[in-house]
Amino acid sequence: MLAIESPVEGTQIKLKALEDKLKPLGYSIGGGWEYDHGYFDYKIDDEGGYTFLRIPITAIDGELDQRGVSVELGKPYLLNHRYQQDLDDNPDVFNGLVTINLNSAINQFTEPVEKDGDIDPKYFPVAKSLIDELEMTILT
């Protein structure tokens, strides 16, 4: 993870307005969403894993699933998740028989090799450009 300084940090805005501004730019609501906080992610690359620009948000006057809730933006950061390239190596085994792994039926992704992998410097100019666009979109 690599935190990026930006004046968008601390900005307060209605969640709906933020969604209306960010989704057309390619952001989506990321994983790890809770009622009091969540993330907008911009997927930069999926080579050998996923590299995202992540914008954390925190609810300030309700919960994220409530109509009209306002959020405060946190410090943006680059995030890299590297995933296994092969099959899940931890199937459930019972009495010598491979049983259906309910988790695998629901979550078809393998466990991350690194949840917080190193960020390749080749993504720094892309992140800078995305932050500039974010600032122009949010702060003007």
Secondary structure, DSSP 8 states (H G I E B T S, - for coil): -EE---TTTT-EEEHHHHHHHHGGGT-EE-SS--SSEEEEEEEEE-TTSEEEEEEEEEESSS-TTSTT-EEEE---EEEEEEE-SS--S---EETTEE---HHHHH--S--EEETT----GGGHHHHHHHHHHHHHHHH-
